[in-house]
Amino acid sequence: MRFDIITLFPDFFTSPLGCGLMSRALAKQIAAVHIINPRDFTIDRHHKVDDESYGGGVGMVIKPEPIFAAVESLPILPRRQVLLMSPQGEKIDRALFQELHTDYDQLVLICGHYEGIDERVMNIVDREISLGDFVLTCGEIPALTLINGIVRLLPGTVGKAESIQADSFEDGLLDYPHYTRPAEFRGWRVPEVLMSGNHEKIATWRHQQQLDRTQTKRPDLYTTWLERSTIVANASEIPTRSESDRSDTTEQPNQ
């Protein structure tokens, strides 16, 4: 998968992309990250990328010309989306990671700065992406979050696929608690069930922990999970048409 980052601060990505799973994924060419600086596309000697806002107001606005030029310099893969990191965008979540890594081969990430970006840039943007209902100093933070979350899902990044399947939010619930050696630390013991060797009891315990944690920490998620579970349960109780037909046929006397 290809990521093209339009950023005024390329060094922001040097350390995060150069260590851990991200570094190994890039080295194995599971994903490719290309960083483009809009300043390289300015035509004045000061490489100016921002200017005052029409109508007045505080702060500077990123000019449209260098952003357009930077995006237009990129190759275009068949399945591409141009994303603007913006507090006005849709919130990043597990479903978004899944959608973007499944449906697209190239993501162009435009990182905003200052007071904002000239509105005309929206003509080349497919959607806006946000970390949440707050404002950050730069768009590089949500861009890095997006790349990390997507690359982690790509086959080969994480050693064991099972670890992704057990993630928080994967089935609508938070993750269960994890323990390792020693069995007792400062008076706190590992739950006996985890050392029992009974995999069925362990699975039941872990699922109950997920339910309890989600209900306590994220009651909104728990309510959504309950609603979804109820819908699935009700759907499974509805007889299929063939079952209904067979029932009707059985009750009819022979002519």
Summary of the structure (lengths in Angstrom):
residues: 255
radius of gyration: 25.3
end to end distance: 65.7
largest distance: 96.4
contacts: 648
relative contact order: 0.12
helix: 46%
strand: 17%
